[in-house]
Amino acid sequence: METIALNGRTYRRPRRPTVVICADGCDPAYLDAGIAAGVLPTIAGFRETGFFGLADAAMPTFTNPNNVSIVTGVSPAVHGISGNFALDRETGAEVMMTDPAMLRTPTLLALMGQAGVATAAITAKDKLRKMLGHGWRGICFSSEFADKCTVEEHGIADAEALVGRAKPDMYSADLSLFVLDAGVKLVEQGRAELLYLSLSDYVQHGHAPGETKAIEFHQALDQRIARLMELGCVVGVTADHGMNDKALPDGAPHVIFLEDVLNRQFGAGAVRVICPITDPFVRHHGALGSFVRVYAKNGTAPAELARAVRDLPGVDQVLDRATAAAEYELPFDREADLVVTGDRNTVLGASEGEHDLAGLAGHRLRSHGGRGEQRVPFLVSEALIPAYREKARGRLRNFDIYDFALNGVAA
C-alpha cells in the first residue's frame, strides 16, 4: 500500500526517512532571535531551500491536544483530547488526559506502523508516550524513563546506550536534546523511516527570546536538524504552542485566581475551575496557563458567571460551552459550562491554595494556553511542490505538518 488514509487525508508512505519535530513552546520569536544572532544557519536556510512559514496551533494551546492533533492531522473536536487535565463530567473525577482510551481516532503513527513502515516516536515527557504509541508496535519511549525501557513495552531496551548518555534531568534542556539525539541515532542505524520527536518547553518557560540559554538551546536544535538533513531526511518542524511573558513589572505572576473570585462573588462552592495545563511537572509554570474551564455548581447560572468574568482585567474571551466547542474546534461532550482565556500577559488559576508558585522564584512567569500563543513555526526542509506552495497561501495549522512533509515535497 503506497498511501495511508486517515481523517480525510491521504498520506504517502515515506520515500526516505521523514522526521517531524514538535519543538514544544517554540514561539516564532525564538527563531527570529536565533536567526538575528546568526546561530541558526540551517533553519534560516529553509527560507531559500525549503519552506519557512507560520501556522496556528490547536486550542487550547497546551501540549497534549496539540501533539495529538499533529499525529492525527485533525483538531481536538475529532480526536477528543482537549487538554492535559480534565474533569470527567460523568464521574466528577479530575483526570490526566493521558489514557489512550480517550482517543477517538487512530494516529498516523499507528497506521504507518501497521502498514509495515518502521516508525518511531520519542517524547521528552512520558505523559504523551502511551497515546503516541497507541495501536502499533515499534520504538516509542520518553527521555523521562529512558532508563526503564523494555523491548516489550517500548520497542527498545537500550535507549541510554543508543544515545550514549544517561537519561537527563526532567528540568533541563537536555531532556529535549536527548530526544533529538535518539532520533538521529535511529536514522543513522537505519531503524526508522518515519519519526515523531516531541520536545519539552522547559527552556522557553524560563528564558525569553534572545536570552543566552534560549539562544544556546535553539542553536543545538538547529545543529540536530542539520545532522538529520545530512542523513537524507525530510524534516518538518512545528510547535504545540508559543510562549509569552505573564508577569507584572515587579516580576510577580499576572494571575487571576478565577475560582476564588467567583466563589467570593456567588457563594462558596458556586464553581469549580479546571486548569488544563496541569501535568506532573509544574515547577516552571505553577499550573498557570491562559485557558481554564469553569463548571457551574449549586444551581449557579453560567450566563451570570460569564457576565462577571467579562469585567475582569486581563480576560481575553469568555465563551459558553457550545460556542467554545464550535470556535475552538473542541469536543462538545468534554467541554465545560464556560471557557475563559487570558490575554497575552495574563494567566488564570483555580484557587490560590492549589497553585504552588515556589518554583517560579528567580524568573518571570512565562506560559501559554490562549490565543496569544497560537502562532507557531511551520518549517519543511525541502522546497514544496507547486500544489503545496499554493496550499501554504491559505491558513496553515500545525497539524498539517505530516501532510506537507510526506506529500508536499518531491520524491
N, C-alpha and C positions, 0 to 999 in steps of 0.2 A: 504494500500500500504506500503510494507516494505522498499522499496528503492525509491529514487528520482533521476531522470536522469537530468543532466544539463551539457551542453557544452562538451559532450563526456565522462563524468564521471558518475558513479552511486554511490550515497551516501546512506548508511544505515541510517535509522531513528535512533535517539539516543536511546540506551537501558537504559541509565541512564543519568543524567544531563551532558551535554557536553559544555564546555566553551572554546572559542578561544579568546585569548588576543592579540591585536596588541599593543605592547609596543613601541609606537612612538619614533623613534630616538634611539632605544636601540642597539647601536653598540655592537658587541660581547666583546669589551674591557671593557665595564661597568660590564658585568657579570664576566669576568676574574678578575677584580679588587675586586669585592664584594666577590667572592669565596676565593681569596687570603686573604682577610681581615677576613674571617670566619663568615660573616654575611648573607650568602645565603645558609643555610643548605638544604632547600627544592629544590632549583634549582640545587645545587651541587649534590644532591641525585639522580637526573634524570640520571646521568651517570651510576648509578648502577641499579636503579629500573625502569627507563623509557627510554627515548631517548633524547640525548643531541647532537645536530649537528648544522651545518651551512647551510644556503640556500642563493640563490640570490634573491634580490628584483627585481621588475619590474623597467624598465627605463621609464621616469626619476625617480630618487629616491626621490619622493615627496609624500605627504600624500594622496591626492585624488586618483591618479592612483593606488597606492598600496593597499589602503583599498578596493577599488572596485575590484581589482584583487583577493584579499583574499576571498571576499564574492561571487565571481562568478567562481573562480577556473581557470581563464584564463588571458592572457596578455591584455594590452590596445588595441592591434590590433583587438581583438574580442569585448571587452566591450565598447570601444570608448572613455574612459576618460583618456586623455593623459597629464593632468596637473591640477594644482589648478586654473590656469588662462590661458586664451587663446585668440587668435584673430580669430573671425569668418570670414573666407575667403569670404563668400558670401556678408556679410553686411559691413565688415570692422570694426565692433564693437569689443571692447575688453570686454570680459565677464568672470565672475567666472564660473568654471565648476562644478556647484552645482545643476543644473536643472536635475531632473530625466529623462526628455525627451531626454537628451543627451546619456543616457544608451542604449546600443544596445543588451542587453541580460538581462533576469531576474537574480535575485540573488538567492543564495541558501536559504537565509533567507526567501525570498518571497515564494519559492516553499515549503519549510518546513511549513511555516505558513499556506499556503493554504491547505496543506495536514493534518492539524489538530495538528501539533506539537506546543506546547506552546513555542513561540520564542520571544526573547528579544534582542534588540540592544541598547547599551548605548555608547555614544561617548562624548569626552571632549568638542569638539567644534561643534557648531550647523551646520557648513558648510557641514558636512557629513550626518547629520541626514536624510534629505529628500531622499537622494539616498539610504541609508541603509534601510529606511523604505518603499521604493517604492514597490507597488504591494502586500502588505499584511497588515493586521490589527493585531497589538499586541503592546507590550510595546517597545517604541522606543523614547528615549529622550536624551538630552545632559546635561552635567553639567552646561554648559553656561547658559541655560534657565531652570534650574531645578525648578525655582520658577514660571514658566509660563505654566506648563504642564496642559493639559486637557485630559479627557478620550477620547474625540472625535478625537483629533489630535495625542496624544502621547500614548494612551492606559493606562494612569495613571494620576491621578490628584494630588497626594501627594508625589512627588519624594523627596522633602526635608524631609517630615515626614518619608518616607521609610528609608532614610539613617540616619536620626536623627540629622541633622545639616543643616544650611543654605547653599545655593549654594556658591561655592568657588569663589575667585578672579580669573579672567582669566589668570593672570600671577602668578601662584602659583603651587607648587607641588600637592596641594590638588585638583586641577582640575582633575587630573588623579586618585587620591586615592578615590575621590567621586564616580567615575565610578566603580572602583573595589568594593567598599563597597556596592553600589547599586546592583551589580551583586550577591554578597554574600547574601544580604537580600532576593533577589528574589528566590534564590535557597533554602534558609532556610525556606521560606514561601511556597515552592512548586509551584511557579508561573511561572517557566520557565524550559524547558527541553533542549533547545538549545540557547546558548547565544553568543553574539559577544560584546566584551568590547574593545573599541578603545580609547587609551590614548592620552595625549599631550606630546610634546617633549620640553616643557619649561625648564625642569631641564637640559636636555642634551645640549640644545643650550647655557646654561650659565655655565655649570660645566663639566670639563673634567673627564674621568675615574679616580677613586682614590681620587678625591676631596670629602670633607666631605658631602656636600649636595647631591652629586651623590650617595655616599655610602648609606646615610640615605634613599634616595628615593628607591633605588633598594632593600634595606632591607625591606622596607614597602611593596613593590611589592611581595617579597618572602613570607612575612607573610600572605598576602591575598591569594596567590596561595596555601599555606599550609591549610588555612581555607577551600577553595573550595575542596581540596582533602579530608579533614576530613568529608565533607558533601557527599562524594561519587562521586564527579565529575571526569570525564576525562578532563584534562586541556591541551590545546595546546597553546603554546606561540611562537609568531614570531614578526617581526617588519616590518614597512614600509620602513625603510632606516636606515643606520648607521649615523655617525656624525664625522666630522673631524675639526681640527683647521684650520682656514682660515685667519690667521693674520700674519703679519710680525714680526720680532724680537722685534720691538719697540711697538708692540701692535696694530698698525693701521691695518684695514682690508686689506687683499691682494686681491684687486679687479681690474678688467678690466671693464671700462665702455664702452662696445663694440659699442653701438650706437654712442656715441661721437667720438670714434676712427674712425669708418668707415665713418661717415658723414664728418669728417675733411678731410679724405683721398679722398673720392669720390664725395664730394659736399653735401651741406645741403639737407636733405630730401632723401638721397640715400637709406637709410634703415629704417626699424622700427624693433626694438628689443623687444621681449616679454619675460618677466621673469615668467615662470610658477610656481615659488614658491609663488607668491603673493597671500595673503589671507587677511582677515580683521585684522589680528593680526600679525604685522610685527616688533613689537618693539624689539624682541630678535634677529632678523636676517636682518632687514632693506630691506626685499625683495631681498636679495642677496643669490643666490644659484649657483651651479656649472653646470647648464644646462639652455641655452637660445635658443630661436628660432629667426632666422633672416629672415625678409621679404624684398626682394629687391624691390625698388621703382624707379620711374622715368627712367626706362629702364636700370638700373644698372644690369650687368651680374652677376648672382650668382657665376659662376666659378671664376671671378675676385675677388669677395669678399672672397671666400674661400681661394684663394692663399694669400691674405693679412692677413687673420686671422691666418693661419697656422704658420706664422712667429712670432706670439706674445708669449712671455714667459708666461708660466702658462696655455696655452691651451692644452688640452688633445687630443680631436678629433674635426674635422670639417667634417660633413657628409652632402651630398646633400639629397634632400627630399626622393628620392627612397631608397637610402642606409640607411638613418636613420630609415625609416619605416620598412625595412627588418631586419636590425641588432638589433634594439631595440624593435621590435615587436609592432609598433605603427600604428594607423590608417592613411593610406596614405592621405586620403582626408582632414584630420585635421592637416597635417604636414606643416611646413614652407619650404621656399626655402633652408634654411640651418639650421642644428642643430649644436650648438657649446657647448662643455663641457669643464669645467676646471679640472685641476688636483687636487690631494688630498689637496693642500694648497691654491687653487685659486677659488674665486667666480667671477661671471660675472654679470654685471649690464647693464642697458639700458643707459639712460642719467643721468649724475651725479645729476642733479637737481630733478630727480624723486625719489631719494632714501633718506629717512630721517634716518640718522645714529645716531641721538641723543640718541636713546635708547641703543646703544652699549657702552655708556660711563661706564667705570668701569669694563668691562670684555672683553676678547678677542672674536672675532667673531668665532663662531662655526656654521657650516652649512652643506649642503648636496645637492644632486641633480645629481651628476655624478657617474661614475663607481667606484670611490673610496669609495662610501658609499653603495655599492650594497650588500655586505656580511652582513647577519643578523642572529640572533639566530633562531634555529628551534627546539623547545622543545616539548616533549609529556610526560605527567606524568606517563604513563603506558608503560610497555615493548611492543615492536612491535611484531606482529605475523611474522612468517618466511617470507612470501611473501613481507611484508613491510620492513623487515630488508634488504632484497635484493634490493627493490626499493631505499632504502636510500643510497645504494652504488653508485647510479648514481647522476646526477645533481638534487638537490632539489631546488624548488622555494618556496618563502614564500607563494604563493597561493596554495601550496599542503597541507596546514595545516589542512583544514577541512577533506580532504580525509584521512589523517593519523589519525586524532582524532576520526573520525566516523568509518572508515573501517579498520584501521591498528592495532587496539588493540582487545584483546579478549573480548567477550560479557560480 
